[in-house]
Amino acid sequence: MQNEIYKPSNKMASSAWINEEMYFEMYERSISDPEKFWAEQANNLEWMQSFTKVKDVSFEAPNVSIRWFEDGVLNASVNCIDRHLVNKANETAIIWESDDPKFDAKVTYKELH
């Protein structure tokens, strides 16, 4: 396997949510203070019941355990579909490609809902 890097076009990069500098800053925060960083990221979601603990991990064999946001409750449909209906109802949410290249489909958020 080659280690080629495919850089995005300037047009694509200019419309990205974050740039390379922001990415590395976020990465560093995720390493230096993971609980705070991931709590911030989790707050971008809509929780039915908010979490009180970000992570609970143990690497002690044989009882390795990794739990994130274990006391919080999410609704995947709300976060993946419903919250986008106001501004993106008629935009494509899923592009389905069949095994036969003649068939594909674009499904909007409204259709998924």
PyMOL commands that set and color helices and strands:
alter all, ss='L'
color gray80, all
select helices_A, chain A and resi 10-14+20-32+34-42+76-80+82-88+109-112
alter helices_A, ss='H'
color red, helices_A
select strands_A, chain A and resi 47-49+55-58+65-68+73-74+92-97+104-108
alter strands_A, ss='S'
color yellow, strands_A
deselect
rebuild
show_as cartoon
